[in-house]
Structures are given as C-alpha cells and as structure tokens.
Amino acid sequence: MTANGLSTLTGQQRRALLRAKVQKGNLVIAPGIFEMISAKMADRMGFDALYMTGYGTVASYLGLPDAGLASYADMVNRVSQFASITDTPMICDGDTGYGGYLNVMHTVRGYETSGACAIQLEDQEFPKKCGHMLGRRVVSVETMVEKIKIAAETRNDPNFLIIARTDARTTLGLDEAMRRAEAYARAGADLLFIESPESEEEMYRIGQAFDLPLVANMVEGGRTPVLSYDELKAIGYGLAIFPASAFLSAAAAFENVYATLKEKGSTQDACTPLFEFEKFSKLMGFDWVSEFDRKHSENVESLNSKF
C-alpha cells in the first residue's frame, strides 16, 4: 500500500498474480471481506486472494439478507471501494449477473474495470438466495452456458477469471450439479464451484471429476463440512473461500461488548478482546494523515517567511 492507504498495484498486475496462483494442485485460501475495515485488515495479512462475500457485503452495506435485494450498482460500488484500498487480488461475488445476457456483459465489464480479479456467477433463478439456504431454484443449463460464454467474451484481460457456480445440488442432486459443472467448463469457465455438497464423500467425488480448479465454500454452520487445508488440497480444490468467518466473529464480539455495556453501563470489565486503539488508528491511516499535515504546514510556514 502507498503512504496514503491506496492500492499500489494495477488491476492487470493483480489479475496476473491470481491466475498464477489458482491452479489445479495449488490451494489458495481467500478470507471473506465485507466492509472496509475487514478489507484493510485482511489485505495486510499476506493472503494470496480476498473474497468479497455477497452475503456479508449485502448485510453490512444494506442491512438486508442476501436474497436478490442488492442491485448491480450496490455491488459494483463495493467492488470499487474494496479494490481502491487493497493490493491483494480480489474475487468478487457477481450473483446471477443481475439480469439477462446484456446485464451479464455489463456486470463483467463493470467488475473488471472496478478492480475485481475474478467474478463468481451462479445459475440460480432471480431473485437468488444464499447458497446454504433451502428453496433455491436454478435456470436451465443452456441459459447459464450462454452467460458463461458472454462473460468470457466480455472480459478485456484474459487473466480475469470466470468462476461458474451451480446451486443445483440442494434441489436437483449431485449428479445434476456435476453435469452442469461440466457444461460450464466447456463454455469457458476458469474455475468450477459446485455449491453446498453435503458430505466429505461428495466433496471427494467432485474433486476427482474435473481438471479445472475447484472452489470450496467453507461456511461455518453451513451445509458443507468445514475441512482442514490439507484435506481440501488432497481432494483437489484450487480455491477455498471462507466468506462468513470474519462477519460471524465480528457479530459475536459486537453482541458481547454491547451486552456488557448495557448490563454494566461501562466497558471497564468487558471480556471481549479489543484491538488497540493506537494500532487501529494506524490501520485506518492516521499516521500518513499526520505526516501530510506536517508536510503542508511546513510548506505554508516556509512561504509565509518569504513575505
């Protein structure tokens, strides 16, 4: 990061870094980011990628469920803001592409321009739902295949990755989900994402079936078992996203500290771990603000002394 907290790498540089990392046999771990503090915090940790979670972003930005309520404008705004303050390559949830074929083209173009390094597109009907909820319905294979083709044709940078997600497992079964994933691979997807397998056995079956890098969605409390790094790599996953970990831990801390304050009228005896205020101020950039103020105050004083 630069002294003023803005990104130092171009989108093209970041996309090249991500494509080099996300390969069959090489597992990339991507923590979920959902607002600016989580983005800043995760960016400094040295991960190979960050994952802009749709669930968490909608919750933090709109205070609403991930149920098709956020618009393209809402989400591309978040992509741009996150990318502006991070250097780590960012994978972004693009939901269904926010409409029909023309919308998919517009979404891919907007996400890439805004700094995303990969876009995740899913085959749910609109309005979509979180991938670990029941009642999800999917569009036809042919419709999603066309969306993937359009996405691949639209990108300007060949290193901009297209992640094709199918939500067919929960309602139509694993065989149908795998059939769809194969069709999406032929359509031009760079990574395949079979959402919410329900056992380790299903995950191993998925891992043995495809040559493209696979996405594992590790949601604590979700429908898929949360496995270790070694287990995920052995199965054959190329990317493991942990979309909910940060906002679930943040919500637990919020609840704890607010409950203590309500009960006792003070945080003096709070047991919730607190980030040091000085460190937090530095994370937010107050050190370079002070340096900026000092530099320009000296410039003004120098000019005043000449007159």
Secondary structure as UniProt FT lines:
FT   TURN            3..4
FT   HELIX           11..21
FT   TURN            24..25
FT   STRAND          28..33
FT   HELIX           36..43
FT   TURN            44..46
FT   STRAND          50..52
FT   HELIX           54..62
FT   HELIX           72..84
FT   STRAND          90..93
FT   TURN            95..96
FT   HELIX           101..114
FT   STRAND          118..122
FT   TURN            131..132
FT   HELIX           141..154
FT   TURN            158..159
FT   STRAND          161..166
FT   HELIX           168..172
FT   HELIX           174..187
FT   STRAND          191..194
FT   HELIX           200..207
FT   TURN            208..209
FT   STRAND          214..217
FT   TURN            220..221
FT   HELIX           229..235
FT   STRAND          237..242
FT   HELIX           245..264
FT   TURN            268..269
FT   HELIX           277..284
FT   HELIX           286..305
//
